[in-house]
Amino acid sequence: MRLRLTFADQDFTATLEDNPSARDLFSMLPLDLMIDDYATNEKIAYLPRKLTEQGSDRFGNEAVGDLCYYAPWGNLAMFHGPYRWSRGLIRLGWLDNGTKPLLVRGEFPLRIEASS
Protein backbone atom coordinates (compact mmCIF):
# COMPACT_ATOMS: atom_id res chain seq x y z
CA MET A 1 0.00 0.00 0.00
CA ARG A 2 1.40 3.36 -1.00
CA LEU A 3 0.32 6.90 -0.27
CA ARG A 4 0.73 10.12 -2.22
CA LEU A 5 0.99 13.19 0.00
CA THR A 6 0.85 16.79 -1.20
CA PHE A 7 1.15 20.13 0.61
CA ALA A 8 2.81 23.49 -0.09
CA ASP A 9 3.97 22.42 -3.59
CA GLN A 10 5.54 19.30 -2.05
CA ASP A 11 4.55 15.98 -3.63
CA PHE A 12 5.92 12.76 -2.16
CA THR A 13 5.05 9.13 -1.47
CA ALA A 14 5.07 6.79 1.50
CA THR A 15 4.88 3.02 1.76
CA LEU A 16 2.66 1.54 4.46
CA GLU A 17 3.47 -1.48 6.57
CA ASP A 18 1.05 -4.40 6.63
CA ASN A 19 -0.59 -3.82 10.01
CA PRO A 20 -4.18 -3.13 11.13
CA SER A 21 -3.58 0.59 11.78
CA ALA A 22 -2.00 1.16 8.35
CA ARG A 23 -4.84 -0.71 6.63
CA ASP A 24 -7.35 1.38 8.59
CA LEU A 25 -5.65 4.59 7.42
CA PHE A 26 -5.65 3.34 3.81
CA SER A 27 -9.39 2.63 4.03
CA MET A 28 -10.03 6.32 4.84
CA LEU A 29 -8.44 7.67 1.65
CA PRO A 30 -8.59 10.20 0.16
CA LEU A 31 -8.09 12.61 3.06
CA ASP A 32 -7.89 16.40 3.21
CA LEU A 33 -6.19 17.46 6.45
CA MET A 34 -4.00 20.22 7.83
CA ILE A 35 -0.32 19.57 8.42
CA ASP A 36 1.78 21.57 10.88
CA ASP A 37 5.12 21.50 12.66
CA TYR A 38 5.39 19.86 16.07
CA ALA A 39 8.53 20.21 18.16
CA THR A 40 11.67 20.31 16.03
CA ASN A 41 11.59 16.85 14.50
CA GLU A 42 8.14 16.14 13.08
CA LYS A 43 5.08 17.28 11.20
CA ILE A 44 1.65 16.22 12.40
CA ALA A 45 -1.85 16.01 10.95
CA TYR A 46 -5.02 15.16 12.88
CA LEU A 47 -7.24 12.47 11.38
CA PRO A 48 -11.05 12.75 11.26
CA ARG A 49 -11.31 9.69 13.51
CA LYS A 50 -9.01 7.46 15.52
CA LEU A 51 -7.39 4.44 13.89
CA THR A 52 -7.56 0.93 15.25
CA GLU A 53 -4.78 0.08 17.68
CA GLN A 54 -5.19 -3.66 17.17
CA GLY A 55 -1.85 -5.42 16.97
CA SER A 56 0.16 -2.37 17.97
CA ASP A 57 3.33 -3.17 19.89
CA ARG A 58 6.50 -1.43 20.94
CA PHE A 59 8.90 -1.14 18.02
CA GLY A 60 12.59 -0.41 17.73
CA ASN A 61 14.82 0.89 14.96
CA GLU A 62 13.16 4.31 14.98
CA ALA A 63 14.31 6.13 11.85
CA VAL A 64 14.09 9.55 10.29
CA GLY A 65 11.42 9.26 7.61
CA ASP A 66 9.05 7.09 9.65
CA LEU A 67 5.31 7.67 9.28
CA CYS A 68 3.55 6.95 12.56
CA TYR A 69 0.22 7.29 14.31
CA TYR A 70 0.03 8.71 17.83
CA ALA A 71 -3.05 7.02 19.28
CA PRO A 72 -3.61 9.24 22.35
CA TRP A 73 -4.06 12.35 20.16
CA GLY A 74 -5.35 10.67 16.99
CA ASN A 75 -2.74 12.20 14.70
CA LEU A 76 -0.27 11.20 12.04
CA ALA A 77 3.37 11.96 12.82
CA MET A 78 5.98 12.24 10.06
CA PHE A 79 9.50 12.38 11.47
CA HIS A 80 12.15 14.48 9.75
CA GLY A 81 14.51 14.25 12.74
CA PRO A 82 15.55 11.59 15.24
CA TYR A 83 12.92 10.40 17.72
CA ARG A 84 12.31 7.67 20.28
CA TRP A 85 9.35 5.35 20.59
CA SER A 86 6.79 6.38 23.21
CA ARG A 87 3.66 4.64 24.48
CA GLY A 88 0.82 5.03 21.99
CA LEU A 89 3.07 5.47 18.94
CA ILE A 90 2.37 3.03 16.09
CA ARG A 91 4.61 2.88 13.02
CA LEU A 92 2.49 2.94 9.86
CA GLY A 93 5.27 3.05 7.27
CA TRP A 94 7.99 5.29 5.90
CA LEU A 95 8.59 8.08 3.40
CA ASP A 96 9.97 6.69 0.15
CA ASN A 97 12.42 9.41 -0.91
CA GLY A 98 13.66 11.13 2.19
CA THR A 99 12.32 13.88 4.42
CA LYS A 100 13.10 17.03 2.43
CA PRO A 101 9.39 17.84 1.84
CA LEU A 102 8.83 17.90 5.61
CA LEU A 103 11.39 20.68 6.10
CA VAL A 104 8.98 23.29 4.72
CA ARG A 105 7.90 25.06 7.92
CA GLY A 106 4.34 26.14 8.60
CA GLU A 107 0.74 24.99 8.53
CA PHE A 108 -0.73 23.89 5.19
CA PRO A 109 -3.63 21.92 3.68
CA LEU A 110 -2.51 18.30 3.18
CA ARG A 111 -3.95 15.85 0.67
CA ILE A 112 -3.38 12.11 1.16
CA GLU A 113 -4.51 9.62 -1.46
CA ALA A 114 -3.69 6.15 -2.71
CA SER A 115 -0.68 5.92 -5.02
CA SER A 116 0.12 3.23 -7.55
N, C-alpha and C positions, 0 to 999 in steps of 0.2 A: 504494500500500500504506500503510495507516494502522495505528498501534498505539494501544491503550488501556493506560495504565500506572496502577497504583494502589498506594499505600503511605500509611500514617499518615493515613488519612482524606483523602488527596489523590487526585484522579481527573483525569487529563489525557490528551491525545492527542499523537501525533507522526506526522509524515508522512515516509515513507522515500523516499530517492532510488532511482533505478533503476540499481543497480550490483550486482555479484555478491555482495558482502558483505552488503548490505541484504536481498537475496533469500534468502541463506542464513539470516540471522537470522529472517526471516519464516517460513521453513520449519520452524523449531524451536518455534513457538508452539503452545499457550500455555506460558509459563515462570513458575516460582516461584523467585525469587532473593532475595538479601539486598542492600539498597542502603545505602550508607554515605557519609559525607563523605570527600573526599580534598582535601588542601590547602585553599585558601580559595575556590576557584572552580568546584568540580565535585562531583558525586556519581558514585559508581562502583558497578557490580554485575558480579560474575564470572559468566560463562556456563559451562554444563556442558561445553562443548567449544569449541575454537577455530573461528572463522569462516574461510571462504576469504579469501585476500588477492588473488585474481585480479583484475587490472584496477585495483589500488589505485595511486594516484599522489599526488604532492604536490598539495595544494590551497591556495588562497588565500581571501581574504574570510572568515576565521574570524569567527564571530559568537556572541554570547551566545545561548543557546538551541539550539546545535548538539548533535546526538546523534551520537556517534562510537564507534568501536571501536579499542581500543589493542591491536594484535596481539601485541606481546611478552608482555603479561600475560594476554591473553584476556578483557579486561573491556570492558563498555560504559562510556562516559564521557558524562555529561550536564552541559554547561557552563552555570552560572548567573552566571559572571563572565568577563571577557576572558581569552583564551588565545592561544597561538601554536602553529601546526602543529609537530609533531616527528615524526621518523622512526618509522614504525609506526602512526601515527594515520590512521584511515580515516573519512571523514565518511559516516554512514549516513542522516542526515536532520536534522530539526529539530523542536523542540517547537512545537505549533500556536498556543498562547495564552499565550506568555510563560513565564518561569522561576519564578514565585512558588511553585509546589509544591516546587521544589528547595531553597527556603530553610529548610524544616523540618529542623533539625539532628538528627543521630543515625542509628542503624542500625535498619532496619525490614525486615520481609518486603515484597517487591515482586512484584506480579503483572503480567505483560505478556501481552496477548492481541491478536488481530486486532480491528480496529474497522471499522465500516462507514462 
